[in-house]
Amino acid sequence: MLFSGAMPGDCFTIVYVTCCPEQGRSFNFDKNHLDGYIGFFPPGGLLDAYTPEAYSNATLTVPVAVFLEALQHAFPEMPDSMLKSGTALRVQEKERVRMMTLLRSVERLVEDPKSPLSTLRARKNLESQLLEFFLDALRSGVNEKIPEHRISTRRRMNRLKNAREYVREHSHEPLTLRELCEAIGMSKRGLEVMFHESIGISPGAFIRHQRLHGVRRSLLATTPRRGVVKESALDWGFWHMGHFASSYHTLFGEKPSETLGRADQ
């Protein structure tokens, strides 16, 4: 099928190819593509493409102001030429796996007749995580290596201390990586380098543990009832219930339902 037209003039648009069994073609970017490619379009950007039968994608449209604010923390090194003209890139394998895991989880949540995304908090958390994942996918596809800026040991340790204290102080909230970057004045890339070099884990993993603790506190303070584990997980930003349950068990040595069963004891 041939597609052509203009993207929304007040939004940036990111298109992730989820299925493309045969080679497609982006004429406007002069690139062939299969699944795992991502197209980035500035406001009003032109789309001109051929896609084969059974092609599918996940498209995210983000208002200009929201996108530019997120970009400052998640991908500040985005080349100006990309921001202005758009591009099509092959996403690295790690980010492809993360993206598809999230998208499958979102699909199940949307189709769930119990409407687990009915709360505003859950929807806001999901919006933030979708934008974060799409920007991570874009960043992974940039071919040129962006130099990493090193910071002094003392400055790094001070920033790490501030980051860890901020996470602890906000452990009652479903804290996102973007919020942490804003709080301590670092880009996402700089924060990742600092955490890996200093303590050997990603800031995302550090925050995830705090969010798991948040779910646990919520379960211990909640009267047991059907569906409350899923509600608590969604409120704290966990969209894949299988991964959530596994991570919870690994960290606490018990199932979320077992924690809930002790809530009224």
SVG drawing of the C-alpha trace seen along z (x, -y; Angstrom):
<svg xmlns="http://www.w3.org/2000/svg" viewBox="-15 -24 52 40">
<polyline fill="none" stroke="black" stroke-width="0.4" points="0.0,0.0 1.1,-3.6 0.7,-6.2 1.2,-10.0 0.3,-13.1 1.3,-15.5 1.7,-14.8 -0.2,-17.0 1.2,-20.6 1.1,-21.0 2.8,-17.7 5.9,-15.7 5.1,-12.2 7.0,-9.0 6.1,-5.9 7.5,-2.5 7.2,0.4 5.9,3.4 5.4,5.7 6.7,5.6 7.1,9.1 8.5,7.8 10.6,4.8 8.9,1.5 10.1,-1.8 10.1,-5.4 10.4,-7.6 10.6,-10.8 13.6,-9.5 15.0,-7.4 15.3,-4.3 14.0,-0.7 12.6,0.7 11.4,3.8 10.0,4.2 12.1,2.5 12.5,-0.7 11.3,-4.0 10.3,-7.1 10.5,-10.6 8.5,-13.5 8.6,-17.1 5.3,-19.1 3.8,-19.1 6.4,-16.6 5.5,-14.8 4.9,-11.0 5.5,-9.2 5.9,-5.4 5.1,-2.0 4.2,0.8 3.5,4.5 0.5,6.5 0.3,7.3 2.3,4.1 1.5,2.5 3.0,-0.2 2.6,-2.0 2.3,-5.8 2.8,-8.4 1.8,-12.0 3.2,-14.5 2.3,-18.2 5.3,-20.4 5.8,-21.9 5.5,-18.5 8.0,-16.9 10.6,-19.6 10.5,-19.5 11.0,-15.8 13.8,-16.0 15.9,-18.2 16.2,-15.3 15.8,-12.2 17.7,-13.0 19.3,-16.5 22.0,-15.4 19.5,-14.9 21.1,-16.4 19.4,-19.6 19.1,-18.2 17.0,-15.3 14.8,-17.6 14.1,-19.9 13.8,-17.4 13.0,-14.1 14.6,-10.7 14.1,-6.9 16.4,-4.7 16.9,-1.1 16.4,-0.6 18.9,1.4 17.9,4.9 17.7,4.1 15.3,1.2 13.3,3.2 12.6,5.9 11.7,3.2 9.4,1.4 7.5,4.6 7.1,5.7 5.5,2.4 3.3,2.3 2.0,5.8 1.2,4.9 -0.6,1.7 -2.7,3.7 -3.8,6.1 -4.7,3.3 -6.7,1.5 -8.6,4.7 -9.2,5.5 -13.0,5.3 -12.3,4.2 -10.7,1.0 -7.5,0.9 -6.6,-2.4 -9.7,-4.2 -7.8,-6.2 -6.1,-9.4 -3.0,-8.5 -2.6,-5.3 -3.1,-7.0 -0.6,-9.8 2.0,-7.2 1.5,-5.3 1.8,-8.5 5.1,-9.4 6.5,-5.9 5.4,-5.6 7.2,-8.9 10.3,-7.8 10.4,-4.4 9.9,-6.1 12.7,-8.6 15.0,-5.8 14.3,-3.9 15.1,-7.0 18.3,-7.6 19.4,-4.0 19.0,-4.4 21.4,-7.3 24.4,-5.9 27.0,-8.4 28.4,-8.0 27.8,-11.0 30.8,-11.8 30.1,-11.2 31.0,-14.2 33.0,-13.1 32.5,-14.9 34.9,-15.1 34.7,-12.4 33.6,-14.8 31.0,-16.4 29.8,-13.0 29.4,-11.7 27.6,-14.8 25.1,-14.4 24.7,-10.7 24.0,-11.5 21.4,-14.1 19.8,-11.7 19.5,-8.9 18.2,-11.2 15.6,-12.6 14.4,-9.1 14.2,-8.2 12.3,-11.4 9.8,-10.7 9.6,-6.9 5.9,-7.3 5.3,-8.5 5.6,-6.7 8.8,-8.6 9.9,-8.6 13.5,-8.9 12.5,-12.2 11.4,-13.7 14.7,-12.6 16.7,-14.2 14.8,-17.5 15.3,-17.5 19.1,-17.2 19.7,-19.1 21.2,-16.2 20.4,-14.7 19.2,-11.1 22.4,-10.0 24.5,-11.7 22.5,-10.2 22.9,-6.7 26.6,-7.1 26.9,-8.3 24.9,-5.4 26.7,-2.8 30.2,-4.1 29.4,-4.7 27.2,-1.8 27.0,0.5 23.2,0.3 21.0,-1.9 19.0,-4.7 15.9,-3.0 16.6,0.1 17.2,-2.0 13.8,-3.7 12.1,-0.5 13.1,1.0 11.6,-2.1 8.4,-1.7 8.2,2.0 8.5,0.9 5.7,-1.6 3.5,1.2 4.4,3.2 3.5,0.4 0.2,-0.1 -0.7,3.6 0.1,3.7 -2.2,0.8 -5.1,2.0 -8.0,4.2 -7.8,7.4 -10.3,7.4 -10.3,8.7 -8.2,6.7 -6.4,4.6 -2.9,6.0 -3.3,5.0 -4.6,1.6 -1.6,1.0 0.8,2.1 -0.7,-0.2 -0.8,-3.1 3.0,-2.6 3.7,-2.4 4.0,1.4 2.2,2.3 3.3,5.9 1.8,8.0 4.0,11.0 7.2,9.0 5.9,7.1 5.1,10.3 8.5,11.8 10.3,8.6 8.2,8.4 8.9,12.0 12.7,11.6 12.9,8.5 10.7,9.6 10.6,13.4 6.8,13.6 4.0,13.0 2.1,9.7 -1.1,11.6 0.8,13.0 1.7,9.5 -1.9,8.5 -3.1,11.4 -1.1,10.1 -2.6,6.6 -5.3,7.1 -3.3,9.1"/>
</svg>
